[in-house]
């Protein structure tokens, strides 16, 4: 084995391996940084983690003359079918409003006590990304999962609580508490417990599971209640498509421009990150080619001596091992340095995130590390097989 190492050192080209090392380092850093930055950016909108950025909420415009002309703001079956046929729409769902009376009571002894009239809405569960055990309702259950608008909590903390001298509530504290829910209608009146599973800055409604809404409307709603939806939720394939804005304007539909701009920003960011990661993969692939070319040149320069080693009894595995160890060692060193650089750069931009968003909680770096490990395993495995095949070609020539 020492003889093979001596042969390896005789013909090794330092500039070639240095070139591979830095090229591969740049490529891996770009890939890992792209993955981690996108995850960190997504965490800025963690309160909406249950609703994708490619969802838009659409309603009909309400004008001053709507009541005089008899024009309603509900979506007919034809409206929904026509919108669903548009190329930019992936999926479409309707908001189902509650057609019964709802009253919420928040009562913690010695802490906060108030009650208010409220309402519920639901959307198809496919549009809500919450764990099934948290977003689930079975008929007969006394507990109702609820998603609240984040601005409701802001109104309480910076308006009601501040004016009344009451303690402010965080999302975590409120999520651990229960709401008393009283529902009445159609000759029935019952009490339930509300469990808050999330807050949203994109939804200006109080969301409950669709299974509960369908059952509750059958149980508590009057027979003449309005059945048509007044709002729709769309999953679009490209929020930057100008046809979306044109279609909404032509049909007197509207959506929150801020939410549409946020969707566009997230979509464009996703495209940019994908392009950057592809560039990183190309750089890594080119550096990998440089490494394999350097190793093959080493083996080729030493082919006669390696053939002699095989003739005197060295196995192809022993002859291949030093070259394989060299490539794996370089790949491991590249990954280690790439992770160090990633953590340094991430620490810099996380400082900016936290300065603008004091409540920001940075996600784990595990996804980026897993991507790096996958790259290491795949590239190293290919290196090992390629070197082994090269040495085996010398072995076969010997025979």
C-alpha positions, 0 to 999 in steps of 0.5 A: 500500500505504501508503494501505491501512495509513493506513486501517487505523490510522484505525479500529483498535480497540485494546481489541478487539485487546488482548482478542483477544490475551489471550484467545487467549494464555490458550487457546493456553497451556492447550492447549500446557501440557496436551499438555506436562504429559501427556507429562512425566507419562507419562515418570515411568513411562518404564521401562514405556513398552512397556506401556500403563497400561490393561493389568491382570494377573490371576491366580487366588487361591491359598489354603492349601486349594488343594493339599488340595482339588485346586483349581488356579490355571490359567485354562481355555479357558472362563475365558478366553472368559467373561472376554473377553466382559465389556464392560470388556475390550478385548483379552485375552492369556495369559502363556505360562510356560517349561516347561524349565530356564533358567540365566542367567550374568552374567560380566564380567571384573574386574567382576561374575560370578554365575549363577542359576536363572530362568524365562521368560514371554511374552505376545502381542506386541500387548501389548508396545510395543517397536520390532519390531527390538528385540522380535523372534526368528527360529528359529535366532537365538542372541540373545534379547530380554528385559524384566526386572522393575525390582525385580530390579535394585533387589535386586541394587543394594541387597542383593546388590551392597551386601553383597558390595562389588560395583559397582552397575549402572544400567539403561543399563549393564546394558542394554548388557551381555549375559547368558549363557542356558543352556536345557535340557530334553527331551534338549536343552541349548543356550546363548544370549545374552540382550539386555535391552531394558527394565525394568518395575515393573509386570511381576513376570516375565522376559519374552521374545518369544512367538515364542521361547517357542512355539518353545522349549516345542516344543523343550525342554518335555516332553510332559506340561508344563502348557499352561494359563496361570496369568496373563492380561493384559487391556486394559480400556477404563476402569480406573475401572469398578467392575465390574472389581473386582466381577467379580474378587472374584466369581470369586476373581481378583486383580490388583495393587491398586497397579497398578490404582490407577496405571491409574486415576490415569493414566486420570483424568489423561487425561480431565482433560487432555482436558477442559482442552484442550477448554476451551483450544480453546473459549477460542481459538475465541472469541478467534478470533471476536473477531479476525475480528469486529474485522477485519470491522468494520475492513474495513466501516468502510473499505469505501467507501475500499477500494472507491475503492482498487480502482477506481484499480487496487489489486488485491484481494490488495494491499488484503487484505494489511495486514489479513492481515498484522495477523492473522498477526502477532498469531497469531505473537506469541501463539504465541511468548509462549505458548511462553515461558510454557509453558517457565517453568511447565514449569520450575517443575513439572519441579523438583518432579518431579526432587525426587521422582524423581532419575533423571527425564529430561524429554521433549522439548517438540517435541510441544507446539510442533508442536501450537502450529504446527498451531494457528497454521497453521490459524487463520492460513489461515482468517484469510487466506481470510476477509479475502480473501473479505470484500475480494472481496465489495467488489470484486464490488460495485464491478463 
